Amino acid sequence: MPIFRIVGGSNSSNNNTRSSFTDATNNNNVGANNGNNNANSTARPNPGRHMYPGQRLAAAAAAGRSSLSNMSMNSSNSSSNTAPSTLPSVPGRVGGSLSMSLNNTGSGSSSSAARGQMILQQATPPMNPPPLNPAASSSSSVSSSAGGDGGVNSSNVVVRGTNVGGDTGRPGAYSVTRTTTGPAQVYRVTVPPGVRPNTEFTVHAGARRVRVRCPPSSRPGHSLQITLPPEPITHHQPLKMAPLTSATGEVGGGCVAMTPEVQKVNQAATESGGTAQTFLVTIPPNIYPGMQFTVNVNGQRFMVTCPSNAGPNMKVRIVPPTQREEPMAAPKTQVFEVAVPAGVRPNQPFTLMANGQRVLVTCPPSVVPGQKIRFQLPVQQVIGNIQLSYESETGGWCRTIRVTDLKFQWVRVNGKQQEPQHEGDNAEAAVDNMETFDFSKSAYVRKIHMLEGNDARMRTGTVELVPAQDAVVDSRLVYHNRTLLSYADIANVQGKSLEEKTSWFQSICTQLTAEWDEGHVKLVVRRHSLLNDSVDAVMSLGREDLRKRWRVEFLGEPGIDAGGVTREWFQLVTEQLFDPDFGLWLSSVNNQMCMTINPASNISCPDDHLVYFRFLGRVMGRALFDRQLIKGHMVRHLYKHLLGWPITFEDLEAQDEGYYQSLKKFTTMQDLSCMCLDFTITEETMGVRRDVELIPGGNMKEVTAENLPEYLEANLRYRMLDRTKPQITELLLGFFDIIPEPALTIFDPNEIELILCGLPTIDIDDWELNSIYSGLFESKGKRDKVVDW
């Protein structure tokens, strides 16, 4: 229970009073530390929050040099995870770029590459894939050797597995898996006295304790032979941090340049109209160059040929063929007949309500307003008249579904929607083309283009603002060749309460979570270096690991993570990241409680500020995935970027009202030449001013009444994205490493903020109950006339 202290005046000096309060606080903290970790009885400095962020890499390098001898001893002892001396060693995952070579499908050869580097291999589906090894049975086989007629199968085995692998006594991330390989074990046991047939009894078989059901023909004293499955072994594989890859070629802030091989993969995917997707797989034991092995990635099975410069236990990146989605049954369709609204030109889209669904229809070339057209629409399981629109939140923009491909698209209705005249008719409304910029109507939506990075665990990409009417989102989510949600599911839950929406969203996250048998992730961190250890741990996880179950452990504090430790970790980590003193975030001009990205974060954290934003994006995505709360409210337009909602000038007003009002005055001025404006903006960083061009060559272009809309549009783009584009890009990439975008279409910005951050409420009763009075208030306490609850 938190303790609040109310300090009043006293006869002593203010300095003495402050010293007394500080000493009491320090004593309490020392006692808490001793209670949590008796081994660390001496006081330690706490550099995690106030240490200069750029020193993190230097400190990590110094720690690595000091433990080099220990690492060498550990590597010599772990022979099971080390490749033979004739093969290259496993490449490091921290630091410079990784060189890769692309092989032809099924060739089994690779171009020359340096020893110890990661290999890029083309994967092919197997012609005749060998059968999978069946899992060992969890029940033991029992046979009687005295007075019995054979045996029965159904005894329950209680197994306490053995832990092998990495040393979890060091901070970092560990991939925890459990295997039961090896031969079955046979034991002979004696039926204890008092045990009747068909009843269970407990015996010790080696180091394991098992429960055996007595056969019907056996009696106490008889000898039984039991067969146990292999003893399960828990492996802890330490993971190393993966570097960020720059998609734009700009290196810095923790990003490295993209290698030519990865550029070719991304270019080929872009030319084919798709998105590049590669996977990092481990070569099984006893697999050497030229040999083939099978892997299962993303619900598909492929045959991979081991490259010439790789060997057992090495990591190989594979490029699988285009994923085959689950075939959909031909949907039932219904024919609708509508009249083209007035003002709609040929090839212009317009919206209507058909079967309770808002759809987008394009007017045929040879049709004029007033004529009737027919179209077919799949019959979806839609309840009620659900409209996927938020006119009050987006300045008139609404999200609708396209008839052609059932994807979500933002449209703005031109004028009031026409109401149906008779029952069964459809309500039509023309769509505003938004061909020119309008200060009160124009809106833009962020568009993310995903690319593969140098490390398969860490994608990269680009973010840009596009007109809202050009932004589309899939209404269908396919995971491992299985459809998890469709437009019908989204439309069904759209009109429900926030609690029901959250419950539905969590059901989708549960289906995305890897099974416990597939392994889980263990994060080991130190309190005095919480943020540094957490960044290194989370940034070493791949996208599959991010959706596994997490277990957080504070080093030196034994305990079982039943939810409280993880909840504390989310609170402490996000509190440090959103701290303005850290240099990544600043308080908003309009609202001191809301945080906005610091455009000069590269000065506060020159070596790794982008790493922190990718880390925060992953933490936010995981918090939403696990229904955890984070310690920081962001400005509204950042939540809209997460959801893919339209950005308007109203969002600029919510962030900086003074700047918004100054731009708005320009729209009412008759002559702008007296303002001497050009397409630049002045930024001040640590007392140094610099001019930033809003468009290429902006310092040579004067603002006039004719190009004023272009100037306003450039300002909106700059303040909402371009000013902090590298930081926002990494934040979104980290968030979507975990959360699928189609599942977010049911929320609005207010709801997503409430789910992530909760309500900023204060329990006054709890505050009053746990307050301590000192100084002049010590005698009367809450009865003092100055203290009024």
Secondary structure, 3 states (H helix, E strand, C coil): CCCEEEECCCCCCHHHHHHHHHHHHHHHHHHHHHHHCCCCCCCCCCHHHHCCHHHHHHHHHHHHHHCHHHHHHHHHHCHHHCCCCCCCCCCCCCCCCCCCCECCCCCCCCCCCCCCCCEEEECECCCCCCCCCCCCCCEEEEEECCCCCCEEEEEEEECCCEEEECCCCCCEEEEEEEECCCCCEEEEEECCCCCCCCCEEEEEECCEEEEEECCCCCCCCCEEEEEECCCCEEEEEEECCCCEECCCCCCECCEECCCHHHHHHHHHHHHCCCCCCCEEEECCCCCCCCCEEEEEECCEEEEEECCCCCCCCCEEEEECCCCCCCCCCCCCEEEEEEECCCCCCCCCEEEEEECCEEEEEECCCCCCCCCEEEEEEECCCCCCCCCCECHHHHCCEEEEEECCCCEEEEEEECCCCCCCCCCCCCEEEEECCCCCCCCCCCCEEEEEEEECCCCCCCCEEEEEEEEHHHCEEECCEEECCEEEECHHHHHHHHCCCHHHHHHHHHHHHHHHCCCHHHCEEEEEECHHHHHHHHHHHHCCCCHHHHCCCEEEEECCCCCCCCCHHHHHHHHHHHHHHCCHHHCCEEECCCCCCEEEECCCHHHHCCCCHHHHHHHHHHHHHHHHHHCCCCCCEECHHHHHHHHCCCECHHHHHHHCHHHHHHHHHHCCCCCCHHHCCECEEEEEECCEEEEEECCCCHHHCECCCCCHHHHHHHHHHHHHCHHHHHHHHHHHHHHHCCCCHHHHHHCCHHHHHHHHHCCCCCCHHHHHHCEEEEHHHCCCHHHCCCCCC
